[in-house]
């Protein structure tokens, strides 16, 4: 075992690089459990402060490599958010160093990973779940375990595979019979997870839908500066779709989906914008789910990020206001202080305010569950719309700010996992990419890549009964987190008892 603290830190940093390889652009899912094994070894029976340093090293390297796309906003955002997330991984290092001194650590360490993600997903200002272990596993043979306990169980599965790998290596080095036990555990984690694929609730019918990717005049922080052009692009693509339908080359869709920010001009106050959207809906003879920015009545300094069902003939009907807003992206916490420190945040002159209802809406004879952009990374958002009767998950997103980076691919991995988790189809509409139709096994059956424009028309299956993970809600996450809390509490209490006994 390693005795020098700095060698542990170096191995921790290496584990961060290995974990980053599990995510796009590389997407080597197998490196995630290997990274857990490396971090666990680096923290093996270390002092608590060494575990903190090792975890921080892993977290900093991992998030810096995961999120270079934040440099589009500014290096302060990239480095600052990476440091914040690294602080959470330092907690994993602390827990791992503490727990590996006791029996049962191959079970308790994965629970600490679940607890860390549960806290980071919520604290502060709604949290930041990007980079969860589960989100690297869309291609893993055990990704279907998410149908039983959602992303928390999948994270536990990945970490348990990592600790089992470490047990196997240590047992082989020591010629210990635990090698057989570890081998059985590894095979079980892979094959049992794959076997869950047969647990797929039967769909209830199908529907033909269309998703439109109209494009933006440019990418980066100024991608949406020419707002009228973005709206015109999506109108024109929809009119082209209407012509294809009229000629019989394309099926008539029941619903057309536009992306987030497809109308950054408020269609409730701008007559011309409303007329353009209406013209497109009338031409295509189907409702359009429009992504729009709208002013909040009576609050001139506040905005809504909306999904609006816009019907042919009758115009706007149901709408969904995004409920889980992105701190520093859609609103500035402690605005007076933060804006004075970071000039880049002064670009966000008005804050969005959250809606109060889920995105379950009727559109074109389908009950859809609207999810807007980063909301797809939060477990409660898709779960709430599914439990409200949604037959089809829909993600409206605007990735134009990060169009030439790995961010759209990372988000697509999450969207694929949501389809696997719910055992249902999912449609993604993006301004600049990636737009896709995803089946219940998480496979993009059609897609439009970043920088391209066009539309997709396809048949998607509609949700039947709910998976176990949807029905159980946050219970698996709560129970696994409780296991971690109980293990840490017991270990810390035992340590205090030993120190007191040593003084007497």
C-alpha positions as CSV (number, residue, x, y, z in Angstrom):
1,X,0.0,0.0,0.0
2,X,1.1,3.6,-0.6
3,X,2.6,5.3,2.4
4,X,3.4,8.8,1.0
5,X,0.5,11.2,0.9
6,X,1.6,12.8,-2.3
7,X,1.6,9.5,-4.2
8,X,-2.0,9.0,-3.1
9,X,-2.9,12.4,-4.5
10,X,-1.1,11.7,-7.8
11,X,-3.1,8.5,-8.1
12,X,-6.3,10.4,-7.2
13,X,-5.6,12.9,-10.0
14,X,-5.0,10.0,-12.4
15,X,-8.4,8.5,-11.4
16,X,-10.0,11.8,-12.4
17,X,-8.6,11.6,-15.9
18,X,-9.7,8.0,-16.2
19,X,-13.2,8.9,-15.1
20,X,-13.4,11.8,-17.7
21,X,-12.7,9.2,-20.4
22,X,-16.0,7.6,-19.6
23,X,-17.8,10.6,-20.8
24,X,-18.0,12.2,-24.3
25,X,-16.0,12.9,-26.4
26,X,-14.4,9.5,-25.6
27,X,-17.4,7.7,-24.0
28,X,-15.4,4.7,-22.8
29,X,-18.0,3.6,-20.2
30,X,-15.7,0.9,-18.7
31,X,-13.3,3.5,-17.4
32,X,-15.8,4.7,-14.8
33,X,-15.6,1.6,-12.6
34,X,-11.9,1.5,-13.1
35,X,-11.7,5.2,-11.9
36,X,-13.7,4.2,-8.8
37,X,-11.2,1.3,-8.2
38,X,-8.2,3.7,-8.5
39,X,-9.7,6.3,-6.2
40,X,-10.6,3.6,-3.6
41,X,-7.0,2.3,-3.7
42,X,-5.6,5.8,-3.4
43,X,-7.7,6.3,-0.3
44,X,-7.2,2.8,1.1
45,X,-7.0,3.2,4.9
46,X,-5.5,6.6,4.5
47,X,-5.9,9.3,7.1
48,X,-9.0,11.4,6.7
49,X,-7.2,14.5,5.5
50,X,-5.3,12.4,2.9
51,X,-8.7,11.1,1.7
52,X,-9.9,14.7,1.3
53,X,-6.9,15.7,-0.7
54,X,-7.1,12.6,-2.9
55,X,-10.8,13.2,-3.6
56,X,-10.2,16.8,-4.3
57,X,-7.5,15.9,-6.8
58,X,-9.7,13.5,-8.5
59,X,-12.6,15.9,-8.6
60,X,-10.6,18.8,-9.9
61,X,-9.0,16.9,-12.8
62,X,-12.2,15.2,-13.7
63,X,-14.4,18.3,-13.9
64,X,-11.8,20.4,-15.6
65,X,-11.6,17.7,-18.3
66,X,-15.3,17.1,-18.4
67,X,-16.4,20.7,-18.7
68,X,-14.0,22.7,-20.9
69,X,-17.1,23.8,-22.8
70,X,-17.7,26.3,-19.9
71,X,-14.7,28.3,-21.2
72,X,-17.2,29.7,-23.8
73,X,-18.7,31.6,-20.9
74,X,-15.4,32.3,-19.3
75,X,-12.4,30.7,-17.5
76,X,-13.9,31.9,-14.2
77,X,-17.0,29.8,-14.7
78,X,-15.0,26.7,-15.8
79,X,-12.5,26.8,-13.0
80,X,-14.9,28.0,-10.3
81,X,-17.5,25.3,-11.0
82,X,-14.8,22.7,-11.2
83,X,-13.5,23.7,-7.8
84,X,-17.0,23.6,-6.4
85,X,-17.7,20.1,-7.7
86,X,-14.2,18.9,-6.6
87,X,-15.1,19.8,-3.1
88,X,-17.9,17.3,-3.2
89,X,-15.6,14.5,-4.5
90,X,-13.3,15.3,-1.6
91,X,-16.2,14.1,0.6
92,X,-16.1,10.8,-1.3
93,X,-12.4,10.6,-0.6
94,X,-13.0,11.3,3.1
95,X,-15.7,8.6,3.2
96,X,-13.6,6.1,1.3
97,X,-10.5,6.6,3.5
98,X,-12.6,6.2,6.6
99,X,-14.7,3.2,5.5
100,X,-11.9,1.0,4.0
101,X,-10.6,0.4,7.5
102,X,-13.7,-1.8,8.2
103,X,-15.4,-4.8,6.8
104,X,-18.2,-4.1,4.4
105,X,-16.4,-1.3,2.6
106,X,-17.1,-2.7,-0.9
107,X,-20.8,-2.1,-0.1
108,X,-20.4,1.1,1.9
109,X,-18.1,3.0,-0.5
110,X,-20.6,2.8,-3.4
111,X,-23.3,4.2,-1.1
112,X,-21.0,7.2,-0.3
113,X,-21.0,7.9,-4.1
114,X,-24.8,8.0,-4.1
115,X,-24.9,10.2,-1.0
116,X,-22.4,12.7,-2.6
117,X,-24.5,12.9,-5.8
118,X,-27.7,13.3,-3.9
119,X,-26.2,16.3,-2.0
120,X,-24.5,17.8,-5.1
121,X,-27.7,17.5,-7.1
122,X,-29.4,19.8,-4.6
123,X,-27.0,22.1,-2.8
124,X,-26.8,25.1,-3.3
125,X,-29.5,26.8,-5.4
126,X,-30.8,23.6,-6.8
127,X,-27.5,21.8,-7.3
128,X,-25.4,20.7,-10.3
129,X,-25.8,17.0,-11.2
130,X,-23.5,17.1,-14.3
131,X,-20.9,14.3,-14.2
132,X,-22.7,11.7,-12.1
133,X,-21.2,8.3,-12.5
134,X,-24.5,7.0,-14.0
135,X,-24.4,9.6,-16.8
136,X,-21.4,7.9,-18.4
137,X,-23.2,4.5,-18.7
138,X,-25.6,4.8,-21.6
139,X,-23.7,2.0,-23.5
140,X,-23.0,-0.2,-20.5
141,X,-24.6,-3.6,-20.5
142,X,-26.0,-3.0,-17.0
143,X,-27.6,0.4,-17.8
144,X,-31.0,-1.2,-17.6
145,X,-30.6,-1.4,-13.8
146,X,-31.8,2.2,-13.8
147,X,-35.3,0.8,-14.5
148,X,-35.3,-0.6,-11.0
149,X,-33.9,2.3,-9.0
150,X,-33.1,5.2,-11.4
151,X,-29.8,7.0,-11.8
152,X,-28.9,6.5,-8.0
153,X,-29.0,2.8,-8.4
154,X,-27.0,2.9,-11.6
155,X,-24.4,5.1,-9.8
156,X,-24.3,2.5,-7.0
157,X,-23.9,-0.3,-9.6
158,X,-20.9,1.5,-11.3
159,X,-19.2,2.1,-7.9
160,X,-19.9,-1.4,-6.7
161,X,-18.3,-2.8,-9.9
162,X,-15.3,-0.6,-9.2
163,X,-14.9,-1.8,-5.6
164,X,-15.3,-5.4,-6.7
165,X,-12.5,-4.8,-9.3
166,X,-10.3,-3.6,-6.5
167,X,-11.1,-6.5,-4.3
168,X,-10.3,-8.9,-7.1
169,X,-6.9,-7.2,-7.8
170,X,-5.9,-7.2,-4.1
171,X,-7.0,-10.8,-3.7
172,X,-5.0,-11.9,-6.7
173,X,-1.9,-10.1,-5.4
174,X,-2.3,-11.9,-2.1
175,X,-3.3,-15.2,-3.5
176,X,-6.5,-14.9,-1.5
177,X,-9.7,-16.9,-2.0
178,X,-11.6,-13.6,-2.1
179,X,-10.6,-13.5,-5.7
180,X,-13.3,-16.0,-6.5
181,X,-15.9,-14.1,-4.6
182,X,-14.9,-10.8,-6.3
183,X,-15.1,-12.5,-9.7
184,X,-18.6,-13.8,-9.0
185,X,-19.6,-10.3,-7.9
186,X,-18.2,-8.7,-11.1
187,X,-19.9,-11.2,-13.4
188,X,-23.2,-10.8,-11.5
189,X,-23.1,-7.0,-11.6
190,X,-22.6,-7.1,-15.4
191,X,-25.0,-9.9,-16.3
192,X,-27.8,-9.3,-13.8
193,X,-27.9,-5.6,-15.0
194,X,-28.2,-6.8,-18.6
195,X,-30.9,-9.2,-17.6
196,X,-33.1,-6.3,-16.4
197,X,-33.5,-5.4,-20.1
198,X,-36.3,-7.9,-20.3
199,X,-38.2,-5.8,-17.7
200,X,-39.8,-3.4,-20.2
201,X,-43.4,-2.4,-19.7
202,X,-45.5,-2.8,-22.8
203,X,-46.1,0.4,-24.8
204,X,-49.6,1.7,-25.4
205,X,-49.7,2.5,-29.1
206,X,-47.5,4.8,-31.1
207,X,-47.5,8.3,-32.7
208,X,-45.8,10.0,-35.6
209,X,-44.0,13.2,-34.5
210,X,-41.5,15.7,-36.1
211,X,-38.6,17.5,-34.5
212,X,-37.1,20.6,-36.0
213,X,-33.5,21.9,-35.8
214,X,-33.5,25.3,-37.5
215,X,-30.0,26.5,-36.5
216,X,-28.7,29.8,-35.3
217,X,-26.7,32.4,-37.2
218,X,-23.7,31.8,-35.0
219,X,-22.5,29.8,-31.9
220,X,-21.1,30.8,-28.6
221,X,-22.2,33.5,-26.2
222,X,-23.8,35.6,-29.0
223,X,-25.7,32.7,-30.6
224,X,-29.1,34.1,-29.8
225,X,-28.3,37.7,-30.5
226,X,-30.1,37.7,-33.8
227,X,-33.4,36.5,-32.3
228,X,-35.6,37.1,-35.4
229,X,-33.3,35.0,-37.5
230,X,-33.5,32.1,-35.1
231,X,-37.3,32.2,-35.2
232,X,-37.3,32.6,-39.0
233,X,-35.1,29.6,-39.3
234,X,-37.5,27.3,-37.4
235,X,-40.5,28.7,-39.3
236,X,-38.8,28.1,-42.6
237,X,-37.8,24.5,-41.8
238,X,-41.4,23.8,-40.7
239,X,-42.8,25.3,-43.9
240,X,-40.4,23.0,-45.8
241,X,-41.7,20.1,-43.8
242,X,-45.2,21.1,-44.7
243,X,-44.4,21.1,-48.4
244,X,-42.9,17.6,-48.0
245,X,-46.0,16.4,-46.2
246,X,-48.2,17.9,-49.0
247,X,-46.3,16.1,-51.7
248,X,-46.6,12.8,-49.9
249,X,-42.9,12.4,-49.3
250,X,-43.3,12.6,-45.5
251,X,-45.9,11.3,-43.1
252,X,-48.3,13.7,-41.5
253,X,-47.1,14.2,-37.9
254,X,-49.4,14.5,-34.9
255,X,-47.0,17.0,-33.3
256,X,-44.1,19.1,-34.3
257,X,-41.5,20.0,-31.7
258,X,-39.3,23.1,-31.8
259,X,-36.3,23.6,-29.4
260,X,-35.8,25.8,-26.4
261,X,-35.4,29.5,-27.4
262,X,-36.7,28.8,-30.9
263,X,-38.6,32.1,-30.3
264,X,-36.6,34.3,-28.0
265,X,-39.1,37.0,-29.0
266,X,-42.1,36.9,-26.7
267,X,-45.0,35.7,-28.9
268,X,-47.6,37.0,-26.4
269,X,-46.4,40.6,-26.8
270,X,-44.9,40.6,-30.4
271,X,-47.7,40.3,-33.0
272,X,-45.3,39.5,-35.8
273,X,-43.7,36.6,-33.9
274,X,-47.1,35.2,-33.1
275,X,-48.2,35.5,-36.7
276,X,-45.1,33.6,-37.9
277,X,-45.6,30.7,-35.5
278,X,-49.3,30.6,-36.4
279,X,-48.4,30.4,-40.1
280,X,-46.1,27.5,-39.5
281,X,-48.7,25.6,-37.4
282,X,-51.4,26.2,-40.0
283,X,-49.1,25.0,-42.8
284,X,-48.1,21.8,-41.1
285,X,-51.6,21.0,-39.9
286,X,-50.3,20.0,-36.4
287,X,-49.6,21.6,-33.1
288,X,-46.1,23.0,-32.6
289,X,-44.5,22.8,-29.2
290,X,-42.7,26.1,-29.3
291,X,-39.7,27.0,-27.0
292,X,-40.1,30.7,-26.1
293,X,-38.9,33.3,-23.7
294,X,-41.8,35.4,-22.3
295,X,-42.1,38.3,-19.9
296,X,-43.8,37.5,-16.6
297,X,-47.0,39.7,-16.3
298,X,-46.5,42.4,-13.7
299,X,-42.8,41.6,-13.3
300,X,-40.9,43.6,-15.9
301,X,-37.5,42.4,-14.7
302,X,-38.5,38.7,-14.8
303,X,-38.8,36.1,-17.6
304,X,-40.2,32.7,-18.1
305,X,-38.6,29.9,-20.2
306,X,-41.6,28.4,-21.8
307,X,-42.8,25.4,-23.8
308,X,-46.0,26.5,-25.5
309,X,-48.4,24.2,-27.3
310,X,-49.4,26.3,-30.4
311,X,-52.4,24.8,-32.3
312,X,-53.2,25.3,-35.9
313,X,-56.2,27.7,-36.3
314,X,-56.6,28.5,-32.6
315,X,-53.1,29.5,-31.5
316,X,-51.5,29.0,-28.1
317,X,-53.0,26.8,-25.5
318,X,-51.2,24.9,-22.7
319,X,-47.8,26.0,-21.6
320,X,-45.0,24.9,-19.3
321,X,-42.6,27.2,-17.5
322,X,-39.3,25.7,-16.7
323,X,-39.2,24.8,-13.0
324,X,-35.6,23.9,-12.4
325,X,-33.5,26.9,-13.4
326,X,-29.7,26.9,-13.9
327,X,-27.9,29.2,-11.4
328,X,-25.6,31.6,-13.1
329,X,-27.1,30.7,-16.4
330,X,-30.8,31.7,-16.0
331,X,-30.6,33.5,-12.7
332,X,-27.8,35.1,-10.7
333,X,-27.8,34.2,-7.0
334,X,-26.6,37.1,-4.9
335,X,-26.7,39.2,-8.0
336,X,-25.3,42.4,-6.5
337,X,-22.2,40.7,-5.2
338,X,-21.6,38.2,-8.0
339,X,-22.0,40.7,-10.9
340,X,-19.4,43.0,-9.3
341,X,-16.9,40.2,-9.2
342,X,-17.5,38.6,-12.6
343,X,-18.2,40.9,-15.5
344,X,-19.4,38.1,-17.8
345,X,-22.5,37.6,-15.6
346,X,-23.6,41.2,-16.4
347,X,-24.8,39.8,-19.7
348,X,-27.7,38.3,-17.9
349,X,-29.6,41.5,-17.2
350,X,-32.9,39.9,-16.1
351,X,-33.5,36.7,-14.1
352,X,-35.8,33.9,-15.1
353,X,-38.3,32.8,-12.5
354,X,-39.4,29.2,-12.1
355,X,-42.8,27.7,-13.0
356,X,-44.9,25.9,-10.5
357,X,-46.4,22.9,-12.5
358,X,-44.9,19.9,-14.2
359,X,-44.5,19.8,-18.0
360,X,-47.3,17.2,-18.6
361,X,-49.5,18.6,-21.4
362,X,-51.8,17.5,-24.2
363,X,-50.6,18.1,-27.7
364,X,-51.8,16.5,-30.9
365,X,-53.6,13.7,-29.1
366,X,-50.5,12.8,-27.1
367,X,-49.8,13.5,-23.4
368,X,-46.3,14.8,-23.5
369,X,-43.8,15.4,-20.7
370,X,-41.9,18.6,-21.5
371,X,-38.4,18.9,-20.1
372,X,-36.3,22.0,-20.9
373,X,-32.6,21.6,-21.4
374,X,-30.6,20.9,-18.2
375,X,-33.7,19.8,-16.4
376,X,-33.1,16.4,-18.0
377,X,-30.2,15.9,-15.6
378,X,-32.4,16.2,-12.5
379,X,-34.2,13.0,-11.5
380,X,-37.5,14.6,-10.3
381,X,-38.3,16.4,-13.5
382,X,-38.8,13.4,-15.8
383,X,-40.2,11.3,-13.0
384,X,-42.9,14.0,-12.2
385,X,-44.2,14.2,-15.8
386,X,-44.3,10.4,-16.1
387,X,-46.2,10.1,-12.9
388,X,-48.6,12.8,-14.3
389,X,-49.4,10.5,-17.2
390,X,-46.9,11.6,-19.9
391,X,-46.8,9.1,-22.8
392,X,-43.7,10.7,-24.4
393,X,-40.7,12.5,-22.9
394,X,-39.8,15.6,-24.9
395,X,-36.6,17.6,-24.3
396,X,-36.4,21.1,-25.7
397,X,-32.8,22.4,-25.6
398,X,-30.6,25.2,-26.9
399,X,-27.0,24.1,-27.1
400,X,-25.9,26.9,-29.4
401,X,-23.7,28.4,-26.7
402,X,-21.7,25.1,-26.6
403,X,-22.3,23.9,-30.2
404,X,-18.7,23.1,-31.1
405,X,-17.9,21.3,-27.8
406,X,-18.6,18.0,-26.1
407,X,-21.5,19.4,-24.1
408,X,-24.3,18.4,-26.6
409,X,-22.9,14.8,-26.7
410,X,-22.8,14.7,-22.9
411,X,-26.4,15.8,-22.7
412,X,-27.4,13.2,-25.3
413,X,-26.0,10.5,-23.1
414,X,-28.2,11.7,-20.3
415,X,-31.2,11.7,-22.6
416,X,-30.5,8.2,-23.8
417,X,-30.4,7.1,-20.1
418,X,-33.7,8.7,-19.4
419,X,-35.2,6.7,-22.2
420,X,-33.7,3.5,-20.8
421,X,-34.8,4.4,-17.3
422,X,-38.4,5.0,-18.3
423,X,-38.5,2.3,-20.9
424,X,-40.1,4.7,-23.4
425,X,-39.3,6.8,-26.4
426,X,-37.8,10.3,-26.0
427,X,-37.6,13.2,-28.5
428,X,-35.0,15.9,-28.4
429,X,-35.3,19.2,-30.3
430,X,-32.2,21.4,-30.3
431,X,-31.5,24.7,-32.0
432,X,-28.1,23.6,-33.3
433,X,-27.7,20.0,-32.2
434,X,-28.0,17.3,-31.2
435,X,-31.7,16.7,-32.2
436,X,-32.7,13.1,-32.0
437,X,-35.5,10.5,-31.7
438,X,-34.5,7.9,-29.1
439,X,-36.1,4.5,-28.6
440,X,-36.8,2.8,-25.3
441,X,-33.4,1.0,-25.3
442,X,-31.6,4.4,-25.5
443,X,-30.6,4.1,-29.1
444,X,-30.9,7.3,-31.3
445,X,-32.8,5.9,-34.2
446,X,-32.6,9.3,-36.0
447,X,-30.4,12.3,-35.3
448,X,-29.3,15.7,-36.6
449,X,-25.8,16.6,-35.5
450,X,-24.4,19.9,-34.2
451,X,-24.2,22.6,-36.8
452,X,-26.7,20.9,-39.2
453,X,-30.3,22.0,-39.9
454,X,-33.4,20.1,-40.8
455,X,-36.1,18.0,-39.3
456,X,-36.8,14.4,-38.4
457,X,-40.1,12.6,-38.8
458,X,-40.6,9.2,-37.2
459,X,-42.9,6.9,-35.3
460,X,-42.3,6.7,-31.6
461,X,-43.9,4.3,-29.1
462,X,-46.0,5.8,-26.3
463,X,-45.5,5.0,-22.6
464,X,-47.5,2.2,-21.1
465,X,-47.2,1.3,-17.4
466,X,-44.4,2.9,-15.4
467,X,-41.1,1.3,-14.5
468,X,-40.3,0.4,-11.0
469,X,-37.9,3.3,-10.7
470,X,-40.6,5.8,-11.7
471,X,-43.0,4.5,-9.2
472,X,-40.5,4.3,-6.4
473,X,-39.3,7.9,-6.9
474,X,-36.5,9.0,-4.6
475,X,-36.7,6.0,-2.3
476,X,-33.7,4.1,-3.7
477,X,-31.6,7.2,-3.5
478,X,-32.8,7.9,0.1
479,X,-32.1,4.3,1.3
480,X,-28.7,4.1,-0.3
481,X,-27.8,7.5,1.1
482,X,-29.0,6.4,4.5
483,X,-26.8,3.4,4.3
484,X,-23.8,5.7,3.7
485,X,-24.8,8.0,6.6
486,X,-25.2,5.0,9.0
487,X,-21.9,3.5,8.0
488,X,-20.0,6.8,8.4
489,X,-21.7,7.5,11.7
490,X,-20.8,4.1,13.1
491,X,-17.2,4.4,11.9
492,X,-16.7,7.9,13.2
493,X,-18.3,7.0,16.6
494,X,-16.0,3.9,16.8
495,X,-13.0,6.1,16.2
496,X,-14.0,8.5,18.9
497,X,-14.4,5.6,21.4
498,X,-11.0,4.3,20.5
499,X,-9.4,7.7,21.1
500,X,-11.1,8.1,24.4
501,X,-10.0,4.7,25.5
502,X,-6.4,5.5,24.5
503,X,-6.4,8.5,26.8
504,X,-7.5,6.5,29.8
